[in-house]
Amino acid sequence: MSRTFSGRFSTMILLAGAAAFLGCQEAAEAPAGPGGLFAAAGGGGKPTSGPSVTAADPAYGNTGDVAKRVTITGSGFTPGAQAAWERGGAADPKVQVLSTEYVSSTQLVATITIASDAAIDLYDISVTALDRKKGIGYMLFEVTQAVAIEGTGLARSVNENGQTVGEGGGAFFWGPSTGLEIISSSGAGMDLSEDGLTVVGGLGGGDPASKIAVVWTRSGGAWVQTLLPRDPAASAGNARAVASDPMSGSATIIGGVDTYVSRKGNSLRREPRLWIKAGAAWQRIVLPLPDVAQLDVLVIDVNADGVAVGNAGQTAVVWEPNGVGGWTAMLIGPHLSDLNRINSAGTIAVGRNAGSAAYWQRVGGAWTGPHTLPVACGRATDVDDLGRIVVSECDLGPGLNRTNAAVIGPPYTSADVTVLGGFGAQTDGPQAEAISKQGSWIVGRAKLKSTIIGAYWQIF
């Protein structure tokens, strides 16, 4: 179920000046601090003779959670104290506190149920003693749709079955029913086919000068590794994307680069490549360079029709089949732009322009754009076949002490924005990297306590 912007988003702009109240603990008669997604995260505050609330563990809960136990830490707790989850200074009925158990003067345990339609937001936690003295810990708990993929660091791509690949402890494959598999301890999984039998990526860590383009194919219960063919003069490479046959879901085209390093090791040049499935082998295709002198020209994504997108240095570029066995490179710029993904139909490409998320559309045989989006985000990372755009590094309002991620549906107005939650009030907010073709799954990463971990969302 999606969560979109509401009138409260604009209202919170008027409350930006109230950020000074954040982090304070106040008595019941004091004015309530601002609740909501746009308020700064934090807890603790000035001492009072009443209760003080400083932390919650866990610091998040999922929509639909039933009888979830949350340990509340603070001071001044007394038997009979009652906890509440608040937004905007009032208890939110969508987070029902079933019971509050007194453990000690510094600890309570609350049992809560979160409604399936509860707002994706940061919530205050209040504790009220029998004498009605009250303490509030501001922005201590997040209601979220995010689910952690344990044992991973970054989920990079997902298919419509929820099968996911990425990196963290090596190249990994994760499935909702099969769990986590480490494909290669020294690699990174970048993309996978719709049938879940082919994964592409690179070996050799994060240094592009040493990475090797590779494809892994499931054979029985094991993954078989194959190095993709490369130019003998190239010292390295990477496979970034794989396109699938629309009917069978099997891998048909891989997009990536050959990497050239000078003998002195002080310069790096990458050139765009496709690999086309030819029987049991992969045939390497050299894509043309755009009419611009650049050291780095990268293919980042490709669809089943062979339309590839990426960047030439700092300019967005598209490669389209020319009908006679070759490809045409088109700079669709402007300068300081790049492309990350293209939809199956080849009609929408997403990326960024001048440091902001943007999208391009193919209309009447020509590309138009870049078009701006209704929220301030650093990059657009993916687009599904319904036109929903995934964005990350978003500033969703005044006072929020972190970046965030969201999904924006057509026609791309502020009413079409769905915020993606994380795992608590972290300064390093969630990042969404990919969405499945029909939008059933979104994957990326979020910070859980102090650890970056792969995550997925199911909101549509």
RODO-2510 file (C-alpha; in nm, 4 decimals, decimal comma):
residues 460
     n   res          X          Y          Z
     1     m     0,0000     0,0000     0,0000
     2     s     0,1408     0,3365    -0,0952
     3     r     0,1909     0,6376     0,1259
     4     t     0,1759     0,9732    -0,0492
     5     f     0,2299     1,3348     0,0466
     6     s    -0,0574     1,4901     0,2376
     7     g    -0,1570     1,8417     0,3298
     8     r     0,0532     1,7950     0,6401
     9     f     0,3678     1,8144     0,4281
    10     s     0,3045     2,1778     0,3414
    11     t     0,1849     2,2480     0,6932
    12     m     0,5136     2,1247     0,8320
    13     i     0,7008     2,3913     0,6362
    14     l     0,5355     2,6469     0,8619
    15     l     0,6654     2,4520     1,1605
    16     a     1,0298     2,4535     1,0529
    17     g     1,1086     2,7182     1,3109
    18     a     0,9890     2,4793     1,5795
    19     a     1,2944     2,2609     1,5224
    20     a     1,4538     2,4155     1,8324
    21     f     1,2109     2,2111     2,0403
    22     l     1,3450     1,8819     1,9025
    23     g     1,5343     1,6658     2,1450
    24     c     1,3750     1,8279     2,4529
    25     q     1,1916     1,6393     2,7273
    26     e     0,8959     1,8372     2,8554
    27     a     0,6324     1,8110     3,1212
    28     a     0,2741     1,7457     3,0149
    29     e     0,1746     2,1085     3,0464
    30     a     0,4565     2,2249     2,8133
    31     p     0,3799     2,2771     2,4420
    32     a     0,4120     1,9569     2,2392
    33     g     0,7037     1,9375     1,9966
    34     p     0,6398     1,8907     1,6262
    35     g     0,5856     1,5344     1,5040
    36     g     0,6133     1,4066     1,1525
    37     l     0,8589     1,3154     0,8808
    38     f     0,9973     1,6659     0,8383
    39     a     1,1063     1,7152     1,1997
    40     a     1,4689     1,6651     1,2974
    41     a     1,5575     1,3307     1,4516
    42     g     1,6721     1,3043     1,8108
    43     g     1,5876     1,2445     2,1727
    44     g     1,7036     1,3353     2,5191
    45     g     1,6698     1,6843     2,6613
    46     k     1,6538     1,9021     2,9703
    47     p     1,6036     1,7337     3,3044
    48     t     1,2648     1,7452     3,4745
    49     s     1,1226     1,5906     3,7889
    50     g     0,9100     1,3675     3,5677
    51     p     0,9944     1,0948     3,3172
    52     s     1,2470     1,1401     3,0393
    53     v     1,2510     0,9341     2,7177
    54     t     1,5771     0,8861     2,5314
    55     a     1,5625     0,5740     2,3110
    56     a     1,3527     0,2914     2,1681
    57     d     1,4667    -0,0581     2,0718
    58     p     1,3822    -0,1510     1,8066
    59     a     1,3629     0,2010     1,6661
    60     y     1,1238     0,1019     1,3881
    61     g     0,8201    -0,1109     1,3134
    62     n     0,6457    -0,2187     0,9974
    63     t     0,2942    -0,1321     0,8939
    64     g     0,0709    -0,4210     0,9982
    65     d     0,2904    -0,5327     1,2890
    66     v     0,0825    -0,6944     1,5655
    67     a     0,1798    -0,7133     1,9338
    68     k     0,5311    -0,5775     1,8719
    69     r     0,7367    -0,5321     2,1873
    70     v     0,9453    -0,2131     2,2095
    71     t     1,1879    -0,1381     2,4931
    72     i     1,1762     0,2288     2,5962
    73     t     1,4819     0,3698     2,7724
    74     g     1,4925     0,6880     2,9782
    75     s     1,4732     0,7933     3,3430
    76     g     1,2190     0,8752     3,6074
    77     f     0,9857     0,5892     3,5153
    78     t     0,7436     0,4704     3,7831
    79     p     0,4962     0,1828     3,8065
    80     g     0,1738     0,2583     3,6217
    81     a     0,3418     0,4829     3,3610
    82     q     0,1817     0,4710     3,0165
    83     a     0,3537     0,5042     2,6798
    84     a     0,2063     0,6551     2,3636
    85     w     0,3199     0,7042     2,0030
    86     e     0,2589     1,0629     1,8947
    87     r     0,2659     1,2830     1,5861
    88     g     0,2138     1,6570     1,6031
    89     g     0,1765     1,6499     1,9801
    90     a    -0,1130     1,4024     1,9906
    91     a    -0,1320     1,0259     2,0254
    92     d    -0,1674     0,8654     1,6832
    93     p    -0,4541     0,6141     1,6750
    94     k    -0,2801     0,4140     1,4011
    95     v    -0,0173     0,3003     1,6546
    96     q    -0,2099     0,1374     1,9366
    97     v    -0,0328     0,0742     2,2663
    98     l    -0,1737    -0,2526     2,3998
    99     s     0,0217    -0,2439     2,7259
   100     t     0,3060    -0,0666     2,9063
   101     e     0,5172    -0,2844     3,1350
   102     y     0,7269    -0,1248     3,4104
   103     v     1,0752    -0,2817     3,4297
   104     s     1,2752    -0,0225     3,6196
   105     s     1,3111     0,3514     3,6636
   106     t     1,5069     0,3568     3,3366
   107     q     1,3179     0,1013     3,1284
   108     l     0,9667     0,0209     3,0104
   109     v     0,8400    -0,2330     2,7576
   110     a     0,5482    -0,1279     2,5396
   111     t     0,3498    -0,3716     2,3278
   112     i     0,2097    -0,2014     2,0185
   113     t     0,0079    -0,2800     1,7079
   114     i     0,0687    -0,0734     1,3943
   115     a    -0,2213    -0,0308     1,1513
   116     s    -0,1595    -0,1342     0,7917
   117     d    -0,2430     0,2208     0,6834
   118     a    -0,0306     0,3989     0,9447
   119     a     0,1671     0,6923     0,8061
   120     i     0,5262     0,6222     0,7019
   121     d     0,6858     0,8692     0,9375
   122     l     0,9044     0,9349     1,2397
   123     y     0,7033     0,9232     1,5636
   124     d     0,7514     1,0719     1,9092
   125     i     0,7284     0,8402     2,2095
   126     s     0,5774     0,9846     2,5260
   127     v     0,5641     0,8401     2,8759
   128     t     0,3066     0,9722     3,1231
   129     a     0,3324     0,8909     3,4925
   130     l     0,0361     0,8416     3,7256
   131     d     0,0893     1,1971     3,8528
   132     r     0,0418     1,3122     3,4884
   133     k     0,3963     1,4288     3,4478
   134     k     0,5053     1,3532     3,0952
   135     g     0,8283     1,3084     2,9030
   136     i     0,8644     1,2981     2,5257
   137     g     1,1411     1,1559     2,3120
   138     y     1,1116     1,3203     1,9745
   139     m     1,1479     1,1235     1,6501
   140     l     1,2597     0,8046     1,8247
   141     f     1,0550     0,5541     1,6239
   142     e     0,9896     0,5067     1,2540
   143     v     0,6892     0,3358     1,0996
   144     t     0,8203     0,1877     0,7790
   145     q     0,7614    -0,0522     0,4906
   146     a     1,1309    -0,1453     0,4721
   147     v     1,2403    -0,5041     0,5338
   148     a     1,6060    -0,5872     0,5974
   149     i     1,7863    -0,8473     0,3854
   150     e     2,0103    -0,9870     0,6561
   151     g     2,3743    -1,0525     0,5706
   152     t     2,3929    -0,8039     0,2812
   153     g     2,5178    -0,4506     0,2297
   154     l     2,3504    -0,3129    -0,0846
   155     a     2,0700    -0,4601    -0,2948
   156     r     2,1244    -0,3404    -0,6524
   157     s     1,8551    -0,5040    -0,8653
   158     v     1,5345    -0,7087    -0,8374
   159     n     1,3042    -0,9000    -1,0701
   160     e     0,9279    -0,9391    -1,0519
   161     n     0,9657    -1,2548    -0,8406
   162     g     1,1467    -1,0554    -0,5718
   163     q     1,4781    -1,2250    -0,6472
   164     t     1,7505    -0,9754    -0,5655
   165     v     2,1232    -0,9350    -0,6296
   166     g     2,3828    -0,7004    -0,4870
   167     e     2,6935    -0,6891    -0,2749
   168     g     2,8031    -0,7172     0,0840
   169     g     3,0174    -1,0131     0,1806
   170     g     3,0556    -1,0672    -0,1936
   171     a     2,8116    -1,0937    -0,4821
   172     f     2,4830    -1,2231    -0,3427
   173     f     2,1546    -1,3650    -0,4674
   174     w     1,8500    -1,3516    -0,2414
   175     g     1,5021    -1,4927    -0,2965
   176     p     1,1883    -1,4596    -0,0811
   177     s     1,1575    -1,8375    -0,0568
   178     t     1,5222    -1,9448    -0,0907
   179     g     1,7005    -1,6905     0,1261
   180     l     2,0575    -1,5657     0,0867
   181     e     2,3257    -1,7216    -0,1338
   182     i     2,6780    -1,5833    -0,1766
   183     i     2,7603    -1,6282    -0,5454
   184     s     3,1192    -1,5049    -0,5238
   185     s     3,3103    -1,3833    -0,2199
   186     s     3,5121    -1,1375    -0,4332
   187     g     3,2412    -1,0018    -0,6601
   188     a     2,9462    -0,7665    -0,6832
   189     g     2,6107    -0,8591    -0,8357
   190     m     2,4788    -0,5723    -1,0489
   191     d     2,1693    -0,7115    -1,2267
   192     l     1,9776    -1,0341    -1,2908
   193     s     1,7448    -1,1850    -1,5476
   194     e     1,3695    -1,2111    -1,5029
   195     d     1,3886    -1,5903    -1,4699
   196     g     1,6463    -1,5540    -1,1922
   197     l     1,8967    -1,7859    -1,3619
   198     t     2,1531    -1,5272    -1,4776
   199     v     2,3399    -1,2676    -1,2702
   200     v     2,5899    -1,0173    -1,4104
   201     g     2,8497    -0,8086    -1,2331
   202     g     3,2181    -0,7754    -1,1658
   203     l     3,5023    -0,9467    -0,9851
   204     g     3,7829    -0,7712    -0,8038
   205     g     3,6312    -0,5240    -0,5579
   206     g     3,5434    -0,1613    -0,6096
   207     d     3,8463    -0,0473    -0,8104
   208     p     3,7381    -0,0147    -1,1771
   209     a     4,0984    -0,0627    -1,2871
   210     s     4,0970    -0,4211    -1,1580
   211     k     3,7338    -0,5276    -1,1953
   212     i     3,6522    -0,8071    -1,4420
   213     a     3,3162    -0,8374    -1,6215
   214     v     3,1502    -1,1674    -1,5389
   215     v     2,8230    -1,3579    -1,5760
   216     w     2,6998    -1,6233    -1,3342
   217     t     2,4498    -1,8842    -1,4535
   218     r     2,2584    -2,1183    -1,2271
   219     s     2,3085    -2,4797    -1,3208
   220     g     2,1180    -2,7153    -1,0976
   221     g     2,1841    -2,5925    -0,7468
   222     a     2,5125    -2,4143    -0,8215
   223     w     2,6276    -2,0918    -0,9841
   224     v     2,8690    -2,1292    -1,2762
   225     q     3,0989    -1,8332    -1,3377
   226     t     3,1967    -1,7214    -1,6884
   227     l     3,4233    -1,4299    -1,7763
   228     l     3,2742    -1,2153    -2,0490
   229     p     3,4940    -1,1693    -2,3595
   230     r     3,6885    -0,8452    -2,3665
   231     d     3,9269    -0,6555    -2,5901
   232     p     4,2749    -0,8083    -2,5508
   233     a     4,4073    -0,4548    -2,4991
   234     a     4,1652    -0,3944    -2,2103
   235     s     4,2900    -0,4710    -1,8619
   236     a     3,9518    -0,4830    -1,6884
   237     g     3,5786    -0,4315    -1,7326
   238     n     3,2364    -0,4562    -1,5708
   239     a     2,8895    -0,5873    -1,6514
   240     r     2,6260    -0,3450    -1,5264
   241     a     2,2932    -0,4626    -1,6686
   242     v     2,1162    -0,7586    -1,8250
   243     a     1,8005    -0,7581    -2,0401
   244     s     1,5621    -1,0525    -2,0548
   245     d     1,3470    -1,2102    -2,3234
   246     p     0,9917    -1,0788    -2,2608
   247     m     0,8393    -1,4261    -2,2972
   248     s     1,0862    -1,6647    -2,1330
   249     g     1,2609    -1,4258    -1,8937
   250     s     1,6002    -1,5616    -1,9964
   251     a     1,9013    -1,3325    -2,0354
   252     t     1,9583    -1,2030    -2,3904
   253     i     2,1743    -0,8862    -2,3722
   254     i     2,4331    -0,7631    -2,1218
   255     g     2,5530    -0,4037    -2,0994
   256     g     2,8817    -0,2834    -1,9532
   257     v     3,2320    -0,1610    -2,0318
   258     d     3,5844    -0,2560    -2,1291
   259     t     3,8391    -0,0729    -1,9135
   260     y     4,1806     0,0422    -2,0307
   261     v     4,4559     0,1453    -1,7902
   262     s     4,7753     0,3130    -1,9015
   263     r     5,1037     0,1336    -1,8455
   264     k     5,1978     0,3935    -1,5882
   265     g     4,8677     0,3291    -1,4112
   266     n     4,7789     0,6971    -1,3898
   267     s     4,4898     0,7129    -1,6370
   268     l     4,1704     0,5175    -1,6861
   269     r     3,9475     0,4909    -1,9903
   270     r     3,6219     0,2969    -2,0159
   271     e     3,4379     0,2228    -2,3390
   272     p     3,0770     0,1039    -2,3906
   273     r     3,0049    -0,2608    -2,4684
   274     l     2,7143    -0,4993    -2,5194
   275     w     2,7296    -0,8772    -2,5084
   276     i     2,4636    -1,0599    -2,7120
   277     k     2,3651    -1,4188    -2,6346
   278     a     2,4711    -1,6440    -2,9250
   279     g     2,3872    -2,0040    -2,8465
   280     a     2,5682    -2,0911    -2,5251
   281     a     2,8211    -1,8071    -2,5623
   282     w     2,8219    -1,4277    -2,5329
   283     q     2,9286    -1,2224    -2,8357
   284     r     3,0987    -0,8908    -2,7569
   285     i     2,9678    -0,5805    -2,9405
   286     v     3,1712    -0,2576    -2,9569
   287     l     2,9332     0,0365    -2,9333
   288     p     3,0207     0,3612    -3,1114
   289     l     3,1595     0,6497    -2,9120
   290     p     2,9552     0,9713    -2,9155
   291     d     3,0895     1,2758    -3,0961
   292     v     3,2611     1,4071    -2,7855
   293     a     3,6116     1,3564    -2,6520
   294     q     3,5757     1,1761    -2,3183
   295     l     3,7897     0,9369    -2,1197
   296     d     3,4885     0,7552    -1,9717
   297     v     3,1899     0,6337    -2,1776
   298     l     2,9710     0,3903    -1,9857
   299     v     2,6701     0,1698    -2,0549
   300     i     2,4666     0,1539    -1,7343
   301     d     2,1451    -0,0159    -1,8558
   302     v     2,0020    -0,1904    -2,1613
   303     n     1,6562    -0,3183    -2,2531
   304     a     1,5524    -0,6244    -2,4542
   305     d     1,5345    -0,4202    -2,7769
   306     g     1,9033    -0,3341    -2,7422
   307     v     1,8492     0,0305    -2,6446
   308     a     2,1278     0,1208    -2,4006
   309     v     2,1748     0,4247    -2,1775
   310     g     2,4630     0,5691    -1,9805
   311     n     2,6947     0,8640    -1,9970
   312     a     2,9885     1,0025    -2,1891
   313     g     3,1936     1,1751    -1,9238
   314     q     2,9352     1,4168    -1,7915
   315     t     2,6704     1,3958    -2,0627
   316     a     2,3720     1,1588    -2,0898
   317     v     2,3875     0,9282    -2,3913
   318     v     2,1552     0,6752    -2,5579
   319     w     2,2537     0,3997    -2,8008
   320     e     1,9790     0,2742    -3,0346
   321     p     1,9962    -0,0085    -3,2905
   322     n     2,0226     0,1398    -3,6414
   323     g     1,8390    -0,1398    -3,8216
   324     v     2,1423    -0,2663    -4,0153
   325     g     2,3233    -0,4518    -3,7386
   326     g     2,4837    -0,1546    -3,5666
   327     w     2,4042     0,1128    -3,3115
   328     t     2,3796     0,4915    -3,3167
   329     a     2,5045     0,6964    -3,0216
   330     m     2,3043     1,0070    -2,9318
   331     l     2,4006     1,2661    -2,6744
   332     i     2,0784     1,3813    -2,5114
   333     g     2,2642     1,5932    -2,2529
   334     p     2,3044     1,8584    -2,1375
   335     h     2,6452     1,8794    -1,9734
   336     l     2,6483     1,7468    -1,6136
   337     s     2,3850     1,4815    -1,6852
   338     d     2,3798     1,1019    -1,6883
   339     l     2,1366     0,8122    -1,7255
   340     n     2,0881     0,5140    -1,4936
   341     r     1,7952     0,3135    -1,6330
   342     i     1,5540     0,2790    -1,9233
   343     n     1,2106     0,1143    -1,9227
   344     s     1,1236    -0,1941    -2,1283
   345     a     0,9446     0,0086    -2,3969
   346     g     1,2397     0,2437    -2,4413
   347     t     1,0223     0,5490    -2,3790
   348     i     1,1459     0,6721    -2,0388
   349     a     1,5051     0,7031    -1,9190
   350     v     1,6004     0,8301    -1,5746
   351     g     1,9123     0,9744    -1,4172
   352     r     2,0175     1,3194    -1,3093
   353     n     2,0923     1,6627    -1,4419
   354     a     2,3166     1,9143    -1,2663
   355     g     2,3052     1,7097    -0,9467
   356     s     1,9270     1,6640    -0,9388
   357     a     1,7041     1,3684    -1,0274
   358     a     1,5584     1,3972    -1,3767
   359     y     1,3905     1,1955    -1,6507
   360     w     1,3762     1,1967    -2,0303
   361     q     1,0945     1,0814    -2,2602
   362     r     1,1060     0,9517    -2,6162
   363     v     0,8256     1,1229    -2,8061
   364     g     0,7756     1,1021    -3,1833
   365     g     1,1126     0,9409    -3,2399
   366     a     1,3084     1,2018    -3,0414
   367     w     1,4217     1,2311    -2,6807
   368     t     1,2905     1,5240    -2,4763
   369     g     1,4283     1,6357    -2,1437
   370     p     1,5666     1,6551    -1,8915
   371     h     1,2388     1,6981    -1,7052
   372     t     1,2379     1,7912    -1,3383
   373     l     1,0606     1,6032    -1,0609
   374     p     0,8389     1,7513    -0,7866
   375     v     1,0783     1,6820    -0,4973
   376     a     1,4451     1,7725    -0,4528
   377     c     1,6380     1,4463    -0,4988
   378     g     1,9976     1,3832    -0,5966
   379     r     1,9324     1,1047    -0,8459
   380     a     1,6659     0,8977    -1,0179
   381     t     1,7815     0,5376    -1,0018
   382     d     1,5183     0,3323    -1,1873
   383     v     1,1811     0,3336    -1,3645
   384     d     0,9265     0,0543    -1,3968
   385     d     0,7087    -0,0258    -1,6958
   386     l     0,4203     0,1749    -1,5488
   387     g     0,6355     0,4879    -1,5425
   388     r     0,6971     0,4970    -1,1673
   389     i     1,0370     0,6530    -1,0965
   390     v     1,2555     0,5596    -0,7985
   391     v     1,4513     0,8497    -0,6492
   392     s     1,7149     0,8716    -0,3743
   393     e     1,9116     1,1355    -0,1847
   394     c     1,5897     1,3337    -0,1386
   395     d     1,5362     1,6382     0,0784
   396     l     1,1698     1,5928     0,1650
   397     g     1,1254     1,9019     0,3744
   398     p     1,2695     2,1475     0,6259
   399     g     1,4170     2,0142     0,9461
   400     l     1,4564     1,6467     0,8494
   401     n     1,8107     1,5580     0,9475
   402     r     1,8612     1,2979     0,6745
   403     t     1,8161     1,2224     0,3078
   404     n     1,5381     0,9874     0,2048
   405     a     1,4075     0,7805    -0,0847
   406     a     1,0731     0,7815    -0,2645
   407     v     0,8780     0,6601    -0,5661
   408     i     0,7102     0,9130    -0,7962
   409     g     0,4317     0,8010    -1,0284
   410     p     0,3003     0,9738    -1,3389
   411     p     0,2018     1,2482    -1,4007
   412     y     0,4841     1,3328    -1,1559
   413     t     0,3243     1,5859    -0,9241
   414     s     0,3697     1,6237    -0,5483
   415     a     0,0519     1,4196    -0,5025
   416     d     0,2198     1,1224    -0,6735
   417     v     0,5106     1,0863    -0,4276
   418     t     0,5352     0,7785    -0,2037
   419     v     0,7954     0,8054     0,0726
   420     l     1,0047     0,4981     0,1522
   421     g     1,0816     0,4403     0,5171
   422     g     1,4048     0,3281     0,6774
   423     f     1,4996     0,1633     1,0065
   424     g     1,4762     0,4551     1,2480
   425     a     1,5875     0,8134     1,2774
   426     q     1,9256     0,7888     1,1067
   427     t     2,1146     1,0739     0,9453
   428     d     2,2046     0,8351     0,6629
   429     g     1,8581     0,7649     0,5274
   430     p     1,7393     0,4844     0,2994
   431     q     1,8447     0,4662    -0,0654
   432     a     1,6394     0,2904    -0,3330
   433     e     1,8374     0,1444    -0,6237
   434     a     1,5901    -0,0522    -0,8368
   435     i     1,2251    -0,1377    -0,8966
   436     s     1,0927    -0,4528    -1,0625
   437     k     0,9277    -0,4281    -1,4053
   438     q     0,5723    -0,4087    -1,2687
   439     g     0,6682    -0,2323    -0,9462
   440     s     0,5988    -0,5201    -0,7075
   441     w     0,9430    -0,4923    -0,5466
   442     i     1,1849    -0,2086    -0,4711
   443     v     1,5352    -0,2734    -0,3361
   444     g     1,8231    -0,0682    -0,2024
   445     r     1,9823    -0,0134     0,1350
   446     a     1,9215     0,1516     0,4713
   447     k     2,1067     0,1963     0,7975
   448     l     2,0028    -0,0381     1,0778
   449     k     2,1495     0,1089     1,3965
   450     s     2,5079     0,1703     1,2792
   451     t     2,5198    -0,0845     0,9964
   452     i     2,4336    -0,0408     0,6287
   453     i     2,2141    -0,3306     0,5184
   454     g     2,0297    -0,4322     0,2027
   455     a     1,6561    -0,3707     0,2118
   456     y     1,3379    -0,4181     0,0125
   457     w     0,9997    -0,2521     0,0004
   458     q     0,6621    -0,3804    -0,1263
   459     i     0,4247    -0,0868    -0,1559
   460     f     0,2177    -0,1420    -0,4696
***
